Amino acid sequence: MSTRKTDLINAYNITPVILCGGAGTRLWPLSRKSFPKQFVPLIQGKSLLQHTLERVAQFNPGAPHALCIAAEDHRFLVVEALKAADVKGRVMLEPVARNTAAAMALAALQSRPEDLLLFCPSDHHIPDAEAFGAMVLQGCPAAAAGAIVTFGVVPSFPSTAYGYIQRGTLNANGQSNQVASFIEKPAADKAQLLLLQGDVLWNAGIFLIQSQTLREALRLHAPDIFKSCQQAVAGATEDGVFIRPEPTAFIACRAESVDYAVLEHHANVAVVPFAGAWSDVGSWNAVAELNVPDDQGNRIDGQGMAVQATNTYIYAPNRPVVALGTQDLLIIDTTDALLVASSSHAEEVKQVVALLETKKTPQAVQHRKVERPWGWYDSVDAGARYQVKRITVRPGAKLSLQMHYHRAEHWIVVKGTALITRGDEEVLLTENQSTYIPLGVKHRLENPGKTELELIEVQSGGYLGEDDIVRFDDVYGRAIPLKATV
């Protein structure tokens, strides 16, 4: 980092705010509501959230910090991403999703009035972090002077998937333009005309705003949203890195995007162009474009093979998938669901997810592999009265002290060491050793070692749902007893 850039960063107090909401249903079956695309290791073995956190770490060097706005169900996924990116941060947990206006209001009310807040979606791909940093610094003078600064990507083709920003007059600082208008996602013919104008940018959904500026704009244009969030922050509770707004006030808040609630009505909105590579990774076509094509335009991620095929994308991380004689197809293979779609229908995948939800198909929202704060489990087989899971526990982690009403469990250690609490006794098991947890007995699984613990769990009983659990003690704050099915 150049001395000049370091000096500029030090001159502004920039707090990155990462917006971690969104279900990412257009990337089903890889992205699902329980494990949305921002948490999936999609690029270079890293999640989009981790890439975003690493990208914003250049601000406030030496003590990178961030405020993440996320759902309660995803809190530990965010913490893991912060650790992986080596970024210090706090996590504000929304009781329900209320779109970007409310999320940004929470951040503004949680910050000092003079702070510059850099709002970044958690699921964008911007490979050039240096160019991103330069873009943000270019917007700092206008933001510090009281403007709401948005960033627009120089369009490379007439996209119908993005909104557009029309640039107006050049500001006095010479580094930004006033926004003349915001344009909704256009039809193909309108998108072509917009590009020919030469004064439009793709709306990247990235903002730089002084906290006080945002508060005043919300108070002016969306006073009901501001008031609800003000009450929610005033009654917030804190638990380590987690901040929980008062739920009743926040649930009463209206759901609306900041574009509609504030930006389209505000007088002082500036835009800074960005000419670097950018993608919102908003469809499988966008994911495909992250891969280098072969001579026939095929793009392969994983164990795919395209034979006599053209313009076919295959995502196959788990097993060989062969496309023979195909054209303009998207083939997405996961352990428990397969999507085959025409590339021209990529934007309609979310409609398929909605259809699966109406049919109560579990794969619509839940992966076979489920992340937990202590590790993860993979449901590898199931029948009428049994279920088999592969469980991995991170070093030093432990599950809650718990009990089940309807199932017994058999545990077989296949890797590492397990410290098991079973009733009043503790048992230390190593590889190839096993134990049995009878129905109704308090138990806990812990990894006391320095390597991952892996075991096979066989559940048996009349009811095998995840809600058949009572927690008595839990290091992750989940020890409020849950009512088990009876």
C-alpha positions as CSV (number, residue, x, y, z in Angstrom):
1,M,0.0,0.0,0.0
2,S,1.4,3.4,-1.0
3,T,2.2,6.0,1.6
4,R,-0.3,8.4,0.0
5,K,-3.1,5.8,0.2
6,T,-2.2,5.0,3.8
7,D,-2.4,8.7,4.6
8,L,-5.8,9.1,2.9
9,I,-7.2,6.1,4.8
10,N,-5.9,7.5,8.1
11,A,-7.5,10.8,7.3
12,Y,-11.0,9.2,7.3
13,N,-12.6,7.1,10.0
14,I,-14.1,4.4,7.8
15,T,-16.2,1.6,9.4
16,P,-17.0,-1.2,7.0
17,V,-20.6,-2.5,7.4
18,I,-21.2,-5.8,5.7
19,L,-24.8,-6.6,4.8
20,C,-25.1,-10.4,5.3
21,G,-28.8,-10.9,4.6
22,G,-30.3,-12.5,1.5
23,A,-31.2,-16.1,0.7
24,G,-29.5,-16.3,-2.6
25,T,-32.2,-18.5,-4.1
26,R,-31.1,-17.9,-7.7
27,L,-28.0,-20.0,-6.9
28,W,-30.0,-23.0,-5.7
29,P,-29.3,-25.9,-5.1
30,L,-25.8,-24.8,-3.9
31,S,-27.2,-21.8,-2.0
32,R,-30.2,-22.4,0.3
33,K,-31.9,-20.4,3.0
34,S,-30.1,-22.3,5.8
35,F,-26.7,-21.7,4.1
36,P,-27.0,-18.8,1.6
37,K,-24.4,-18.1,-1.2
38,Q,-22.4,-15.6,0.9
39,F,-21.3,-18.4,3.2
40,V,-20.6,-21.0,0.5
41,P,-16.9,-21.6,-0.4
42,L,-17.5,-20.6,-4.0
43,I,-14.2,-18.9,-5.1
44,Q,-10.7,-20.3,-4.4
45,G,-12.1,-22.3,-1.5
46,K,-13.3,-19.1,0.3
47,S,-16.8,-17.8,0.8
48,L,-17.9,-14.5,-0.8
49,L,-18.3,-13.1,2.7
50,Q,-14.7,-14.0,3.6
51,H,-13.5,-12.3,0.3
52,T,-15.5,-9.2,1.2
53,L,-14.1,-9.0,4.7
54,E,-10.5,-9.4,3.4
55,R,-11.2,-6.7,0.9
56,V,-12.4,-4.1,3.5
57,A,-9.5,-5.0,5.9
58,Q,-7.4,-2.4,4.2
59,F,-9.3,0.3,6.0
60,N,-8.1,1.2,9.4
61,P,-4.9,-0.8,8.9
62,G,-3.4,-2.5,12.0
63,A,-6.8,-2.9,13.6
64,P,-9.3,-3.9,10.8
65,H,-12.8,-3.9,12.1
66,A,-16.2,-4.4,10.6
67,L,-19.9,-4.4,11.7
68,C,-21.8,-7.3,10.1
69,I,-25.6,-7.2,9.9
70,A,-26.9,-10.8,9.8
71,A,-29.8,-13.1,10.7
72,E,-29.8,-14.9,14.0
73,D,-29.6,-18.3,12.3
74,H,-26.4,-17.3,10.6
75,R,-24.5,-15.8,13.5
76,F,-21.9,-18.5,13.8
77,L,-21.3,-18.6,10.1
78,V,-20.4,-14.9,10.2
79,V,-18.1,-15.4,13.2
80,E,-16.3,-18.2,11.3
81,A,-15.9,-15.9,8.3
82,L,-14.5,-13.1,10.5
83,K,-11.9,-15.6,11.9
84,A,-11.0,-17.0,8.5
85,A,-10.5,-13.4,7.1
86,D,-8.6,-12.4,10.3
87,V,-10.8,-9.4,10.7
88,K,-12.0,-8.0,14.0
89,G,-15.7,-7.3,14.0
90,R,-19.1,-7.3,15.7
91,V,-22.3,-8.9,14.5
92,M,-25.7,-7.2,14.8
93,L,-28.4,-9.8,14.6
94,E,-31.7,-9.0,13.0
95,P,-34.7,-10.8,14.5
96,V,-36.3,-10.8,11.1
97,A,-35.3,-9.6,7.6
98,R,-36.4,-6.0,6.9
99,N,-34.4,-5.1,3.8
100,T,-31.5,-2.7,3.5
101,A,-33.1,0.6,4.8
102,A,-33.6,-1.0,8.3
103,A,-30.3,-2.8,8.3
104,M,-28.4,0.4,7.4
105,A,-30.4,2.3,10.0
106,L,-29.2,-0.1,12.7
107,A,-25.6,0.4,11.7
108,A,-25.9,4.2,11.7
109,L,-27.5,4.2,15.2
110,Q,-24.8,1.8,16.4
111,S,-22.0,4.1,15.2
112,R,-20.6,7.5,16.2
113,P,-22.2,10.4,14.2
114,E,-18.9,11.4,12.6
115,D,-18.1,7.8,11.3
116,L,-18.0,7.2,7.6
117,L,-19.9,3.9,7.0
118,L,-19.0,1.8,4.0
119,F,-21.9,-0.4,3.3
120,C,-21.0,-3.5,1.3
121,P,-23.1,-6.5,0.3
122,S,-21.5,-9.7,1.5
123,D,-22.0,-11.6,-1.8
124,H,-20.2,-9.6,-4.4
125,H,-17.0,-10.6,-6.2
126,I,-14.5,-7.8,-6.7
127,P,-11.1,-9.4,-7.4
128,D,-9.0,-6.2,-7.4
129,A,-8.9,-5.1,-3.8
130,E,-6.5,-2.2,-4.6
131,A,-8.9,-0.8,-7.2
132,F,-11.8,-1.2,-4.8
133,G,-9.9,0.8,-2.1
134,A,-9.1,3.5,-4.6
135,M,-12.7,3.8,-5.5
136,V,-13.8,4.1,-1.9
137,L,-11.2,6.8,-1.2
138,Q,-12.4,8.7,-4.3
139,G,-15.8,8.9,-2.6
140,C,-14.6,10.1,0.8
141,P,-14.5,13.9,0.2
142,A,-18.2,13.9,-1.0
143,A,-19.3,11.7,1.9
144,A,-17.4,13.7,4.5
145,A,-19.1,16.8,3.1
146,G,-22.5,15.4,3.7
147,A,-23.5,13.5,0.5
148,I,-24.8,10.0,0.3
149,V,-22.2,8.4,-2.0
150,T,-23.1,5.4,-4.1
151,F,-20.8,3.5,-6.5
152,G,-21.6,2.5,-10.0
153,V,-19.8,-0.1,-12.2
154,V,-18.9,0.9,-15.7
155,P,-21.1,-1.4,-17.8
156,S,-19.5,-3.9,-20.1
157,F,-22.7,-5.1,-21.8
158,P,-26.5,-4.2,-21.8
159,S,-27.5,-6.2,-18.7
160,T,-31.1,-6.6,-17.8
161,A,-30.2,-8.0,-14.4
162,Y,-29.0,-4.7,-12.8
163,G,-30.4,-1.3,-12.1
164,Y,-28.7,1.7,-13.5
165,I,-27.5,5.1,-12.2
166,Q,-27.5,8.1,-14.6
167,R,-24.7,10.5,-13.9
168,G,-25.4,14.2,-13.6
169,T,-23.1,17.2,-13.1
170,L,-19.5,16.8,-11.9
171,N,-19.1,17.8,-8.3
172,A,-16.7,20.5,-7.2
173,N,-14.2,18.0,-5.9
174,G,-13.9,16.5,-9.4
175,Q,-14.0,13.0,-8.0
176,S,-17.8,12.3,-8.2
177,N,-21.0,13.2,-10.0
178,Q,-24.4,14.1,-8.7
179,V,-26.9,11.3,-9.4
180,A,-29.4,12.5,-12.1
181,S,-31.7,9.5,-11.7
182,F,-31.9,5.8,-10.7
183,I,-33.2,3.5,-13.4
184,E,-35.0,0.2,-12.7
185,K,-33.8,-3.1,-14.2
186,P,-34.5,-2.4,-17.9
187,A,-35.8,-4.6,-20.7
188,A,-33.1,-5.7,-23.3
189,D,-33.9,-2.9,-25.8
190,K,-33.9,-0.2,-23.1
191,A,-30.6,-1.6,-21.7
192,Q,-29.0,-1.2,-25.2
193,L,-30.2,2.4,-25.4
194,L,-28.8,3.2,-21.9
195,L,-25.4,1.9,-22.9
196,L,-25.4,4.1,-26.0
197,Q,-26.1,7.1,-23.8
198,G,-22.6,6.7,-22.2
199,D,-23.6,8.4,-18.9
200,V,-25.0,5.4,-17.0
201,L,-23.5,2.9,-14.6
202,W,-24.6,-0.4,-13.1
203,N,-25.9,0.2,-9.5
204,A,-23.5,-1.9,-7.4
205,G,-25.5,-1.4,-4.1
206,I,-22.3,-0.2,-2.3
207,F,-22.6,3.1,-0.3
208,L,-20.4,5.4,1.7
209,I,-22.3,7.6,4.1
210,Q,-21.5,9.6,7.2
211,S,-23.5,8.1,10.1
212,Q,-25.1,11.5,10.9
213,T,-26.0,12.0,7.2
214,L,-27.8,8.7,7.1
215,R,-29.7,9.3,10.3
216,E,-30.9,12.7,9.1
217,A,-31.9,11.2,5.7
218,L,-33.9,8.4,7.3
219,R,-35.5,10.8,9.7
220,L,-36.6,13.0,6.7
221,H,-37.6,10.3,4.2
222,A,-38.5,7.3,6.3
223,P,-39.3,8.4,9.8
224,D,-41.2,5.3,10.7
225,I,-38.2,3.1,9.8
226,F,-35.9,5.3,11.7
227,K,-38.1,5.4,14.8
228,S,-38.5,1.6,14.9
229,C,-34.8,1.1,14.5
230,Q,-34.1,3.8,17.1
231,Q,-36.2,1.9,19.6
232,A,-34.7,-1.4,18.7
233,V,-31.1,-0.2,19.2
234,A,-32.0,1.6,22.4
235,G,-33.3,-1.7,23.8
236,A,-30.5,-3.8,22.4
237,T,-28.6,-6.5,24.4
238,E,-25.0,-7.5,23.9
239,D,-23.4,-11.0,24.2
240,G,-19.7,-11.0,23.3
241,V,-19.5,-10.0,19.6
242,F,-23.2,-10.2,19.1
243,I,-25.6,-7.2,19.3
244,R,-29.3,-8.1,19.4
245,P,-31.8,-5.2,18.7
246,E,-35.0,-5.3,20.8
247,P,-37.1,-7.7,18.8
248,T,-40.6,-6.2,19.2
249,A,-39.7,-2.8,17.9
250,F,-37.6,-4.2,15.0
251,I,-40.3,-6.7,13.9
252,A,-42.8,-3.7,13.7
253,C,-40.4,-2.0,11.2
254,R,-41.5,-1.6,7.6
255,A,-39.4,-3.6,5.1
256,E,-38.0,-1.5,2.2
257,S,-34.8,-1.1,0.3
258,V,-32.7,2.0,1.0
259,D,-33.0,2.9,-2.7
260,Y,-36.8,3.3,-2.4
261,A,-36.9,4.6,1.1
262,V,-34.2,7.2,0.9
263,L,-32.0,7.5,-2.2
264,E,-34.7,8.3,-4.7
265,H,-36.0,11.1,-2.6
266,H,-32.8,12.6,-1.3
267,A,-31.3,15.8,-2.8
268,N,-27.6,15.2,-2.3
269,V,-26.6,11.8,-3.7
270,A,-23.3,11.4,-5.5
271,V,-21.9,8.6,-7.6
272,V,-18.3,7.4,-8.1
273,P,-17.6,5.1,-11.1
274,F,-15.7,1.8,-10.8
275,A,-14.0,0.5,-13.9
276,G,-12.7,-2.8,-12.4
277,A,-14.1,-6.3,-12.5
278,W,-17.3,-6.7,-10.5
279,S,-20.0,-9.3,-10.2
280,D,-23.0,-9.6,-7.8
281,V,-22.8,-13.4,-8.4
282,G,-26.5,-13.2,-8.8
283,S,-27.2,-16.1,-11.1
284,W,-25.6,-19.3,-12.3
285,N,-24.6,-17.5,-15.5
286,A,-22.6,-15.1,-13.4
287,V,-20.9,-18.0,-11.5
288,A,-20.1,-19.6,-14.9
289,E,-18.4,-16.5,-16.0
290,L,-15.9,-16.7,-13.1
291,N,-14.5,-19.8,-14.9
292,V,-12.3,-19.8,-18.0
293,P,-14.1,-21.2,-21.1
294,D,-12.7,-23.9,-23.4
295,D,-12.7,-23.5,-27.2
296,Q,-16.3,-24.5,-27.3
297,G,-17.4,-22.1,-24.6
298,N,-17.8,-24.8,-22.0
299,R,-16.9,-23.9,-18.4
300,I,-16.2,-26.6,-15.9
301,D,-16.0,-26.4,-12.1
302,G,-15.0,-29.6,-10.4
303,Q,-15.4,-33.1,-11.9
304,G,-17.4,-32.2,-14.9
305,M,-16.7,-33.2,-18.5
306,A,-18.2,-31.7,-21.6
307,V,-18.2,-34.0,-24.7
308,Q,-19.4,-32.6,-28.1
309,A,-21.0,-29.8,-26.1
310,T,-21.0,-26.0,-26.5
311,N,-21.7,-23.2,-24.0
312,T,-22.4,-25.6,-21.2
313,Y,-21.5,-24.9,-17.5
314,I,-21.0,-27.8,-15.1
315,Y,-20.6,-27.5,-11.4
316,A,-19.7,-30.9,-10.0
317,P,-17.6,-30.8,-6.8
318,N,-18.5,-34.3,-5.6
319,R,-18.6,-36.8,-8.5
320,P,-18.1,-37.1,-12.3
321,V,-20.9,-35.4,-14.3
322,V,-20.8,-35.7,-18.1
323,A,-22.6,-33.5,-20.5
324,L,-22.9,-35.1,-24.0
325,G,-24.0,-33.1,-27.0
326,T,-25.5,-30.3,-24.9
327,Q,-25.8,-26.6,-25.7
328,D,-26.4,-23.5,-23.6
329,L,-27.0,-25.6,-20.4
330,L,-26.4,-25.1,-16.7
331,I,-25.8,-28.3,-14.8
332,I,-25.4,-27.9,-11.0
333,D,-24.8,-31.1,-9.0
334,T,-24.9,-31.3,-5.2
335,T,-25.1,-34.2,-2.9
336,D,-28.9,-34.1,-2.6
337,A,-30.2,-32.1,-5.5
338,L,-29.5,-31.6,-9.2
339,L,-30.4,-28.6,-11.4
340,V,-30.4,-28.8,-15.2
341,A,-31.5,-25.5,-16.8
342,S,-31.2,-23.5,-20.0
343,S,-28.8,-20.6,-19.5
344,S,-31.6,-18.3,-20.8
345,H,-33.6,-19.3,-17.7
346,A,-31.0,-18.6,-15.0
347,E,-32.9,-15.7,-13.5
348,E,-35.9,-18.0,-12.9
349,V,-34.3,-20.5,-10.6
350,K,-35.8,-18.6,-7.6
351,Q,-39.2,-19.5,-8.9
352,V,-38.3,-23.2,-8.8
353,V,-37.3,-22.8,-5.2
354,A,-40.6,-21.2,-4.4
355,L,-42.3,-24.1,-6.1
356,L,-40.3,-26.6,-4.0
357,E,-41.2,-24.8,-0.9
358,T,-44.9,-25.1,-1.6
359,K,-44.4,-28.8,-2.0
360,K,-42.5,-28.8,1.4
361,T,-39.4,-30.3,-0.2
362,P,-36.6,-30.2,2.4
363,Q,-33.9,-29.5,-0.2
364,A,-35.5,-26.2,-0.9
365,V,-34.1,-24.6,2.2
366,Q,-31.8,-27.2,3.9
367,H,-28.6,-28.8,2.8
368,R,-27.7,-32.4,3.7
369,K,-24.6,-31.0,5.3
370,V,-25.5,-28.6,8.1
371,E,-23.1,-26.1,9.7
372,R,-23.0,-25.8,13.4
373,P,-20.9,-23.5,15.7
374,W,-18.9,-26.5,16.8
375,G,-18.4,-28.0,13.3
376,W,-20.9,-29.7,11.0
377,Y,-22.9,-32.8,10.3
378,D,-23.8,-34.6,7.1
379,S,-27.0,-36.8,7.0
380,V,-25.7,-39.7,4.9
381,D,-28.7,-42.1,5.2
382,A,-32.1,-42.3,6.7
383,G,-35.0,-44.7,7.1
384,A,-38.4,-45.0,8.9
385,R,-36.8,-45.4,12.4
386,Y,-33.1,-44.6,11.9
387,Q,-30.8,-41.9,10.6
388,V,-27.0,-42.0,10.0
389,K,-24.9,-38.8,10.3
390,R,-21.2,-38.1,9.8
391,I,-20.2,-35.6,12.5
392,T,-17.1,-33.4,12.6
393,V,-16.2,-31.4,15.7
394,R,-13.6,-28.7,15.6
395,P,-10.5,-28.8,17.9
396,G,-11.5,-27.6,21.4
397,A,-15.2,-27.4,20.5
398,K,-18.1,-29.2,22.3
399,L,-21.8,-29.8,21.7
400,S,-24.4,-28.8,24.3
401,L,-25.2,-31.0,27.3
402,Q,-28.5,-32.4,26.0
403,M,-31.1,-35.1,26.2
404,H,-33.6,-36.6,23.7
405,Y,-37.0,-38.0,24.4
406,H,-37.5,-40.1,21.3
407,R,-34.2,-41.4,20.1
408,A,-31.1,-43.3,21.2
409,E,-27.7,-42.8,19.6
410,H,-24.7,-44.9,18.8
411,W,-21.4,-43.1,18.2
412,I,-18.3,-44.6,16.4
413,V,-15.1,-42.5,16.4
414,V,-13.3,-42.7,13.1
415,K,-10.8,-39.9,13.6
416,G,-9.4,-38.0,16.6
417,T,-10.3,-38.2,20.2
418,A,-13.8,-37.8,21.8
419,L,-14.5,-36.8,25.4
420,I,-18.1,-38.1,26.0
421,T,-20.3,-37.2,28.9
422,R,-23.0,-39.9,29.4
423,G,-25.1,-39.5,32.5
424,D,-22.8,-39.2,35.5
425,E,-19.7,-40.6,33.7
426,E,-17.1,-39.3,31.3
427,V,-15.5,-41.6,28.7
428,L,-12.5,-40.9,26.4
429,L,-12.7,-42.6,23.1
430,T,-10.2,-42.9,20.3
431,E,-10.4,-44.2,16.7
432,N,-12.4,-47.4,16.2
433,Q,-14.0,-47.2,19.6
434,S,-17.7,-46.6,20.2
435,T,-20.4,-45.9,22.7
436,Y,-24.2,-46.0,23.2
437,I,-26.4,-43.1,24.4
438,P,-29.7,-44.5,25.7
439,L,-32.9,-42.6,25.2
440,G,-33.5,-40.0,27.9
441,V,-29.9,-39.9,29.1
442,K,-28.0,-36.5,29.4
443,H,-25.0,-36.5,27.2
444,R,-22.3,-34.3,25.6
445,L,-19.7,-34.7,22.9
446,E,-16.4,-32.8,23.1
447,N,-13.2,-32.7,21.1
448,P,-10.3,-32.2,23.6
449,G,-7.7,-32.7,20.9
450,K,-5.8,-30.4,18.4
451,T,-7.2,-32.1,15.3
452,E,-10.7,-32.5,14.0
453,L,-12.9,-35.2,15.6
454,E,-14.9,-37.3,13.1
455,L,-17.5,-39.9,14.1
456,I,-20.4,-41.8,12.7
457,E,-23.7,-41.3,14.6
458,V,-26.6,-43.8,14.2
459,Q,-29.9,-42.5,15.6
460,S,-32.8,-44.9,16.2
461,G,-36.3,-44.2,17.5
462,G,-39.8,-43.2,16.7
463,Y,-39.0,-39.5,16.1
464,L,-35.7,-38.3,14.7
465,G,-36.4,-34.5,14.2
466,E,-33.9,-31.9,15.2
467,D,-36.4,-30.4,17.6
468,D,-36.3,-33.5,19.9
469,I,-33.7,-31.9,22.1
470,V,-33.5,-30.3,25.5
471,R,-30.3,-28.3,26.2
472,F,-29.1,-28.0,29.8
473,D,-25.8,-26.2,29.1
474,D,-24.3,-24.7,26.0
475,V,-21.2,-22.6,25.4
476,Y,-22.9,-21.0,22.3
477,G,-25.8,-19.5,24.2
478,R,-28.4,-22.0,23.1
479,A,-29.2,-23.5,26.5
480,I,-32.7,-22.2,26.7
481,P,-34.6,-25.6,26.8
482,L,-36.6,-26.2,23.6
483,K,-40.0,-27.9,23.9
484,A,-39.5,-31.4,22.5
485,T,-42.1,-33.1,20.4
486,V,-44.2,-35.4,22.5
